[in-house]
Amino acid sequence: MRGRSARWIARTLVLTGTIWIAAFAGLLSIADRIHVDIPHAFAVKLPLLQSRPDLIFAGESRTEYQVDTELVAKLIGRPVGTAVNIAYDAGEPLAVLAAIHQQPESFKRAHVVISVAPFTFNEGVRSAAVYPLDVAARLGVFEQMTSFLPLRIGTLFRFVREAFDARLASEQHIAERGPQPRAFGLSTIEGSQRDDRWPKDIGTHPHYGNWNLSGPKARFETAALCDMVPLVRKLTVVVPPWAPRYDRANDPLWREKDHQYAALVIDTGRRCGFDVLNIQAVPGLGQSNYADEMHVNVSGIPIYTRYLVAQLRL
């Protein structure tokens, strides 16, 4: 009896697991079919393009929280609205390329300045918070499941949820008809995190974990940067700095990985014809101006913005 019971339980578990996997694969297949490359978080920023800006700042959170485009307009002596900030958390080049295809007239005369982060290209980072969902959509269901199950299933859950949200945003035409974001797209971080919350070093930071620049992320995202070049007036890709409390000279692991990541972007720029700004430090931007290891607080925004504009070849 015990043997029969054990076999029955085993068969039930196998059958249940098989049904669950098949159902989940079906859900992923649906998400793949409805996926659009402009996520909801990005779509809500795109109404800023209605001003037909000459300067479009895009990319990930270090542009979202660090570039004051109202100040940019003043610095270049142009009207407010000439520059806009359409960056969003964990933003990726593939999404910007999709926006260019969607609204080509808004981009073809603009200088696009897009920031990238290590997680944008590092295949070893598969966390739900930052994995580029447009890359996930290009993997196909089988590769999605073999890449993220079982330990990174949260990434697939986010992919499914974001696919439905993005499709809804597309059908509601939020990118074209939505309300204008405040502050021309700039978000702010008011304070700084406690000292005990700061990472000990950058070489072992999660964004550099399981280092691998030869996977689908690097392939698809660098190709997206190349595809942008003929569609805009000018493209500049920015590699932003980390907080000054960290020292590359005393962190060889970080120095080596960061060099490889910057070299990937620089080599792609040479091949495809876009400029690259590899900003390792900003004069006058001190530790007190940083909210965490990556992002400046409110006090650092004008310092970073002024420096960035001075480096751009406008």
Helices and strands as residue ranges (DSSP letters): H 2-34, H 40-43, G 46-51, E 55-59, H 61-64, H 69-75, E 83-85, H 93-102, H 104-107, E 111-115, H 118-121, H 133-137, H 141-148, H 153-171, H 174-177, G 182-185, G 195-197, G 206-208, H 216-228, G 229-231, E 234-239, G 248-250, H 252-272, E 275-278, G 287-289, G 298-300, H 301-311
